[in-house]
Structures are given as C-alpha cells and as structure tokens.
Amino acid sequence: MDNKLTPKQLKRQQEREMIDEYHKLVTEKALEPLYQSFREWKSGALPYFELTELIHQFHKNNQEIYKDFNYTEYQELVLLAKMKLGRLTEDEIKENKRLLEVLGFEDRSIDLEE
C-alpha cells in the first residue's frame, strides 16, 4: 500500500507539526518559572506551601493554554503559530492584516517603507 500524502494532507500535517511546536514553546515558557521554583524549594529557599501555591497557579495557566489550543478555530491557530514562530509569509500578512493586528502582530516592514 502506498503511503504518499496528497498535497492537502501534507499541508495539514505540516500545520499540525507547527501547532505542536508552538504548543511546546508556550507550555515550556509557562513551566520554566515553576521549574525554578522547584529548584528553590529543593535547596530550602522556598517553603513547600509557597511551592504548592505556584503549582496551583501553573495548573490554572495550563488550563488556559489547553483552552487556547483546543477551542481556537483551526486556521486562526495556524496563523497564530506562524506569527509566534516567525513564519508568516508576506501574502499571509496582507490577507490577514486585521486578524493579525488583533493577535498583536506588528508588521515591521511597514515602518521601513514609510
């Protein structure tokens, strides 16, 4: 059986991989302060009850990350991942200017042209 993907399937697979990469980036960014807190706790510099509060705060933050990745419209999530990973094409920027502005994108090339 031939395992070749159609162009549409390949595009979808590449988008999914990019979303996964972005998800990993967001989650690791949220985990890093908690990791440092565990190190402080282990060294005796942070009381356990403060660490448990930080774990609770991370859990709430992680729930928001989960919602962002599971309840955001797929094409918007692809666009957001491309934006955050620096992979937007000029055409995508032009076609999605309003949405990108809502997402916090600043087109620096416009500044250079003015």
N, C-alpha and C positions, 0 to 999 in steps of 0.2 A: 504494500500500500504506500502510495506517495504521500509524504508529509509536507509538501510545499504549501505555504500560505498564500492566499490571494493578497493582492496589494492592500485591500481594505482590512484584512485580518492582520497583516504585517503592521500597518499603521496603528491599529487598535492595540496590538501587542507592544509596540514602541511607546505609545501613550501611557499604557498601564505601567510599563517599566519606569517611565519618567515620574509618574504619580507616586509609585513606590519609593523612588529615590527621594522625592520631595517629602514624602511622609516620614521617611527615616531621618532626614535632615531636621524636620520640625520636632520630631519626638526626641532626638538626641539633644537638640538645643534645650528642650524642656527638662531633660534628665540630668544634664551636666550640673546645675546647681544642687540638685538632690544628691548626686554622687559626691560632690564636695562636702555636703552636709554629713553624709555617712562617714567620710574620712575624718571630719572634725569630731563626730561622735565617737568613733573608734579610738581617736587619740585622747579622748577625755575632755576636749574643748567645748563640746556641745552636749547639753543634758538630753537624755533619752526622750523626755516629754516634748522638748522642742523639735527633736528629730521626728517624732510621730506626728506632730502638727505639720511639719514640712511634707511628710509623706502624704498626709491628707490633702494638703494644698496641691501637691503634684497630681494626685488622683483626680481632683476636680478639673485641673488644667488638661489632663489627659482625656477626660470625658469630652471636653470641648474640641480637642484635636480629633477625637473619634467622630464627633458630630460633623465637623468640617469636612472630613474625608468620606463620610458615608451618606451625608444628606445634601451635599452641594451638587448642583446639576453638573453632569459629567464634563461637558465642553467648557464650562466655567472653571472647573477644577484643572483641566488640562491647561487652560490659559494661565491660571494662577501658578501652576507648577512651572510652566515655561518662563513666566515673568520672574519668579523667585530664583530659578536656576540660570537665568540669563540666556535663555534660548529662544526668545521671541524673534520672529523674522520681521522685516520692515512691513511686509504685507499684513501680517497679523496685527501689528501695531496700528496700521491705518484702518483696518477693518473693525477693530475692537476698541477704538480710542476711548469711547465713553465708558465702557465697562472697565477698561484698564485704569482709567482715572479713578473710578470708584474703588478699585482694588489697591490703589495707592501707587500706581506706576507713574513715573516721571520720565517723559521722553527727552533725554539729554541732547539728542540730535537737533531738536528744535532750537534749543538755546544756542547751538553752534551756528545755525543758519541765520539767526537774527543779527 
